[in-house]
Amino acid sequence: MAVDPAIPRYLEHLRVERRVSAHTLAAYGDALARLVKLADEAQRPLDKLQGAHIQRFAAQLHGGGLGARSIALALSAWRGFYRWWSLQSDGAGLKNNPVDGVRAPRAPRPLPKALAVDEAVALATHATPVAEDADSQEADALAARDHAIAELLYGCGLRLGELLGLDLAAGADSAGWIDVDDATAHVFGKGSKRRSVPVGGPALDALNAWLLHRPLLAGAPDCGAVFVSRLGNRLSPNQLRARLKAQGDRAGVATPVHPHMLRHSYASHLLQSSGDLRGVQELLGHASIATTQVYTRLDFQHLAKVYDAAHPRAKRK
């Protein structure tokens, strides 16, 4: 199965110029590998594919058990590739984008899972007591770090990659940074779109407490990341997920906690309190307000529960 040299160049374009996350880059690489395989089975070179071929490929993926969301991601990767390729010298002969107009099967839109307000607050405010003996200084540093992480995820609505990309100061290669004096987090979200998010008082206090402990874990030379592991390296996604889940267990949260759940909780609770959909969209960094509107369904569910619990005519026999 020969891979057209345009594909590695496109992936490099995504990595260097578009600065997509490693997760997105891997997903697009897998999607384009599927396209190459399907085109090879159809005995058609990539530059000769038509819309009918793409529709058949999508149907094959669906028939093979691939979910609607995964097919939509594959079509998005294919569409972006052809759009980019048509602008390159070796793709100048492409008369149209064969993926345009091809839609993925309609997927059900499950509601995002958000914590109840009291659960989110319990998690964000939970902190392991500071030990008195010097031998447990590392444990105290890790506890302070995990507390700051939970506060920032819930208090700022950051994505996992945005939080882990935070540096102590702005730099040429920084994916984001926190201005402690201005109480603002500056991050690069999806599509390298920059946004600034206010950092609330409790999150700022937890962050400052962690920064006092951070030199104990920071390596030499210091990597400059806000959140580092016990080895002094930038904290990895898997490390953060494991620590956050453990912290949720210690805080007595019944639901297994993951980072994006705190972002959902941030958005849902903010919308319940403010009702400002456009403002929540800006804080989350959503390109389309349609993405943010899913939280109005969560808000309605909250109101429905209040109604069921409080209104004398709500309960039907």
C-alpha positions as CSV (number, residue, x, y, z in Angstrom):
1,M,0.0,0.0,0.0
2,A,1.8,3.1,-1.3
3,V,1.4,6.3,0.7
4,D,1.3,9.5,-1.4
5,P,4.1,11.8,-0.3
6,A,1.6,14.6,0.1
7,I,0.1,13.0,3.2
8,P,3.3,13.2,5.4
9,R,3.8,16.8,4.2
10,Y,0.2,17.6,5.2
11,L,0.7,16.1,8.6
12,E,3.9,18.1,9.0
13,H,1.9,21.2,8.0
14,L,-0.7,20.4,10.7
15,R,2.1,19.9,13.3
16,V,4.3,22.9,12.5
17,E,2.0,25.6,11.0
18,R,-1.4,24.7,12.4
19,R,0.1,23.6,15.7
20,V,-2.6,21.0,16.3
21,S,-2.3,18.8,19.4
22,A,-0.5,15.5,19.4
23,H,-3.9,13.7,19.9
24,T,-5.4,15.5,16.9
25,L,-2.4,14.8,14.8
26,A,-2.5,11.1,15.6
27,A,-6.3,11.0,14.8
28,Y,-5.8,12.7,11.5
29,G,-2.9,10.3,10.7
30,D,-5.1,7.3,11.3
31,A,-7.9,8.8,9.2
32,L,-5.6,9.4,6.3
33,A,-4.2,5.9,6.6
34,R,-7.8,4.6,6.3
35,L,-8.3,6.7,3.1
36,V,-5.1,5.3,1.6
37,K,-6.2,1.8,2.4
38,L,-9.7,2.3,0.9
39,A,-8.4,4.0,-2.2
40,D,-5.9,1.1,-2.7
41,E,-8.7,-1.4,-2.4
42,A,-10.7,0.5,-4.9
43,Q,-7.6,0.7,-7.1
44,R,-7.9,4.5,-7.4
45,P,-5.1,7.0,-6.8
46,L,-5.9,9.7,-4.3
47,D,-6.0,12.5,-6.9
48,K,-8.6,10.6,-9.0
49,L,-11.1,10.0,-6.2
50,Q,-14.6,11.5,-6.7
51,G,-17.5,12.2,-4.4
52,A,-19.1,8.8,-5.1
53,H,-15.9,7.1,-4.0
54,I,-15.8,9.0,-0.7
55,Q,-19.5,8.2,-0.1
56,R,-18.8,4.6,-0.6
57,F,-15.8,4.7,1.7
58,A,-17.9,6.3,4.4
59,A,-20.5,3.6,4.0
60,Q,-17.8,0.9,4.2
61,L,-16.5,2.4,7.5
62,H,-20.1,2.6,8.9
63,G,-20.7,-1.0,7.8
64,G,-17.5,-2.1,9.5
65,G,-18.7,-0.8,12.8
66,L,-17.1,2.6,13.0
67,G,-19.2,5.1,14.9
68,A,-20.7,8.2,13.4
69,R,-18.4,10.6,15.3
70,S,-15.3,8.7,14.1
71,I,-16.6,8.8,10.5
72,A,-17.2,12.5,10.8
73,L,-13.6,13.0,12.1
74,A,-12.3,10.9,9.1
75,L,-14.3,13.0,6.6
76,S,-13.0,16.2,8.3
77,A,-9.4,14.9,8.0
78,W,-9.9,13.9,4.4
79,R,-11.6,17.2,3.5
80,G,-8.8,19.3,5.1
81,F,-6.2,17.2,3.3
82,Y,-7.7,17.8,-0.2
83,R,-8.3,21.5,0.6
84,W,-4.6,21.8,1.5
85,W,-3.4,19.6,-1.4
86,S,-5.2,21.7,-4.0
87,L,-3.1,24.6,-3.1
88,Q,0.2,22.8,-3.5
89,S,2.1,22.5,-6.8
90,D,1.6,18.7,-7.0
91,G,-2.2,19.1,-6.3
92,A,-2.9,21.8,-8.8
93,G,-4.7,19.4,-11.0
94,L,-7.4,18.7,-8.5
95,K,-10.5,20.3,-9.9
96,N,-12.7,19.9,-6.8
97,N,-12.6,18.5,-3.3
98,P,-14.2,15.0,-3.5
99,V,-15.1,15.2,0.2
100,D,-17.2,18.3,-0.1
101,G,-20.9,17.5,0.3
102,V,-20.3,14.1,1.9
103,R,-21.9,13.8,5.3
104,A,-21.3,11.4,8.1
105,P,-24.2,9.4,9.5
106,R,-26.2,11.4,12.1
107,A,-24.8,10.7,15.6
108,P,-26.8,10.9,18.8
109,R,-25.5,13.8,20.9
110,P,-25.2,12.6,24.5
111,L,-25.2,15.3,27.1
112,P,-21.8,16.1,28.6
113,K,-21.3,14.7,32.1
114,A,-21.0,17.4,34.7
115,L,-20.7,17.2,38.4
116,A,-23.3,18.6,40.8
117,V,-22.2,22.0,42.3
118,D,-21.5,20.6,45.7
119,E,-19.4,17.7,44.2
120,A,-17.4,20.1,42.1
121,V,-16.8,22.4,45.0
122,A,-15.8,19.5,47.3
123,L,-13.3,18.3,44.7
124,A,-11.8,21.8,44.0
125,T,-11.5,22.7,47.7
126,H,-10.2,19.3,48.8
127,A,-6.6,19.4,49.9
128,T,-4.4,16.8,51.7
129,P,-3.3,18.3,55.1
130,V,0.2,19.5,55.1
131,A,2.5,17.1,57.0
132,E,4.8,18.2,59.8
133,D,7.8,16.0,59.2
134,A,10.4,17.1,56.6
135,D,10.4,13.6,55.0
136,S,6.9,14.3,53.5
137,Q,7.8,17.5,51.8
138,E,7.4,15.9,48.4
139,A,3.9,14.6,49.3
140,D,2.9,18.1,50.4
141,A,4.2,19.5,47.1
142,L,2.2,17.0,45.1
143,A,-0.9,17.6,47.2
144,A,-0.6,21.4,46.6
145,R,-0.1,20.8,42.9
146,D,-3.1,18.6,42.6
147,H,-5.2,21.1,44.5
148,A,-4.2,23.9,42.1
149,I,-4.9,21.7,39.1
150,A,-8.5,20.9,40.3
151,E,-9.1,24.6,41.1
152,L,-7.9,25.8,37.7
153,L,-9.8,23.1,35.7
154,Y,-13.0,23.9,37.5
155,G,-12.4,27.6,38.0
156,C,-11.2,28.5,34.5
157,G,-12.8,25.8,32.3
158,L,-9.5,24.9,30.7
159,R,-9.0,21.9,28.5
160,L,-6.5,19.2,29.6
161,G,-3.9,20.3,26.9
162,E,-4.4,24.0,27.7
163,L,-3.7,23.4,31.4
164,L,-0.6,21.2,30.8
165,G,0.7,23.7,28.3
166,L,0.8,26.6,30.8
167,D,4.3,28.1,31.4
168,L,5.4,30.3,34.2
169,A,6.0,33.2,31.8
170,A,5.2,34.0,28.2
171,G,7.8,32.9,25.7
172,A,8.3,32.4,22.0
173,D,7.4,28.7,22.3
174,S,4.8,29.0,25.0
175,A,1.5,27.2,24.5
176,G,0.1,29.4,27.3
177,W,1.0,31.1,30.5
178,I,-0.5,32.5,33.7
179,D,-0.2,36.2,34.7
180,V,-0.5,35.9,38.5
181,D,-0.4,39.6,39.0
182,D,-3.3,40.1,36.5
183,A,-5.1,36.9,37.7
184,T,-5.4,35.8,34.0
185,A,-4.6,32.6,32.2
186,H,-3.6,33.0,28.5
187,V,-4.0,29.8,26.5
188,F,-4.0,28.5,23.0
189,G,-7.1,26.4,22.4
190,K,-8.2,24.4,19.4
191,G,-6.9,25.7,16.1
192,S,-4.2,27.7,18.0
193,K,-6.8,30.3,18.9
194,R,-5.7,32.4,21.8
195,R,-8.0,33.4,24.6
196,S,-7.7,34.9,28.0
197,V,-9.6,33.5,31.0
198,P,-9.9,35.2,34.4
199,V,-8.6,33.2,37.3
200,G,-10.8,33.4,40.4
201,G,-9.6,34.0,44.0
202,P,-9.6,30.4,45.2
203,A,-7.8,29.2,42.1
204,L,-5.2,31.9,42.4
205,D,-4.6,31.1,46.1
206,A,-4.2,27.4,45.3
207,L,-1.8,28.3,42.4
208,N,0.3,30.5,44.6
209,A,0.5,27.8,47.3
210,W,1.7,25.3,44.6
211,L,4.3,27.8,43.3
212,L,5.8,27.9,46.7
213,H,6.3,24.1,46.6
214,R,7.2,23.9,42.9
215,P,11.0,24.4,43.3
216,L,11.2,21.2,45.3
217,L,10.1,19.2,42.2
218,A,11.5,21.4,39.4
219,G,14.5,19.8,37.7
220,A,17.7,21.4,36.5
221,P,17.4,23.0,34.0
222,D,13.8,24.1,34.9
223,C,11.4,23.2,32.0
224,G,9.4,26.3,32.7
225,A,6.0,24.4,33.0
226,V,3.6,25.5,35.7
227,F,2.8,21.9,36.5
228,V,5.7,19.4,36.8
229,S,5.9,15.8,37.9
230,R,8.0,14.6,40.8
231,L,10.9,14.1,38.3
232,G,10.8,17.8,37.3
233,N,9.3,17.2,33.8
234,R,6.1,18.8,32.4
235,L,3.2,16.7,33.8
236,S,1.8,14.3,31.3
237,P,-1.9,13.8,30.5
238,N,-2.0,10.3,31.9
239,Q,-0.3,11.4,35.1
240,L,-2.9,14.2,35.5
241,R,-5.9,12.0,34.8
242,A,-4.7,9.4,37.4
243,R,-4.0,12.1,40.1
244,L,-7.4,13.8,39.5
245,K,-9.3,10.6,39.7
246,A,-7.6,9.7,43.0
247,Q,-8.3,13.2,44.3
248,G,-12.0,12.8,43.4
249,D,-12.1,9.5,45.3
250,R,-10.5,11.1,48.4
251,A,-12.9,14.0,48.2
252,G,-15.8,11.6,48.3
253,V,-17.1,12.3,44.7
254,A,-19.1,9.2,43.7
255,T,-18.5,9.8,39.9
256,P,-15.1,8.9,38.5
257,V,-13.6,12.4,37.7
258,H,-11.8,13.2,34.5
259,P,-10.4,16.6,33.4
260,H,-13.1,17.4,30.8
261,M,-15.8,16.7,33.3
262,L,-14.6,19.8,35.3
263,R,-14.7,21.9,32.1
264,H,-18.3,20.7,31.6
265,S,-19.1,21.5,35.2
266,Y,-17.6,25.0,34.8
267,A,-19.7,25.7,31.8
268,S,-22.9,24.3,33.2
269,H,-22.7,26.0,36.5
270,L,-21.7,29.3,35.0
271,L,-24.7,29.1,32.6
272,Q,-27.0,28.2,35.4
273,S,-25.9,31.3,37.4
274,S,-25.6,33.8,34.6
275,G,-27.8,32.7,31.7
276,D,-25.3,34.4,29.4
277,L,-24.8,31.9,26.6
278,R,-22.6,34.2,24.6
279,G,-20.3,35.0,27.5
280,V,-19.9,31.3,28.3
281,Q,-19.0,30.7,24.6
282,E,-16.2,33.2,24.8
283,L,-14.9,31.8,28.1
284,L,-14.8,28.3,26.7
285,G,-13.3,29.4,23.4
286,H,-16.0,27.7,21.2
287,A,-15.9,28.8,17.6
288,S,-19.6,28.2,17.2
289,I,-22.3,29.0,19.8
290,A,-24.0,25.8,18.7
291,T,-21.3,23.9,20.6
292,T,-22.1,25.9,23.7
293,Q,-25.8,25.4,23.4
294,V,-25.5,21.8,24.6
295,Y,-25.1,23.3,28.1
296,T,-28.6,24.8,27.9
297,R,-29.9,21.2,27.8
298,L,-28.0,20.5,31.0
299,D,-29.4,23.7,32.5
300,F,-32.9,22.6,31.6
301,Q,-32.3,19.3,33.3
302,H,-31.2,21.1,36.4
303,L,-34.4,23.2,36.3
304,A,-36.5,20.1,35.8
305,K,-35.0,18.5,38.8
306,V,-35.8,21.6,40.9
307,Y,-39.3,21.6,39.6
308,D,-39.8,17.9,40.4
309,A,-38.4,18.3,43.9
310,A,-40.3,21.6,44.8
311,H,-43.5,22.0,42.9
312,P,-46.6,20.5,44.5
313,R,-48.1,19.4,41.2
314,A,-44.8,18.1,39.7
315,K,-45.2,14.5,41.0
316,R,-47.8,12.5,39.2
317,K,-49.4,9.3,40.5
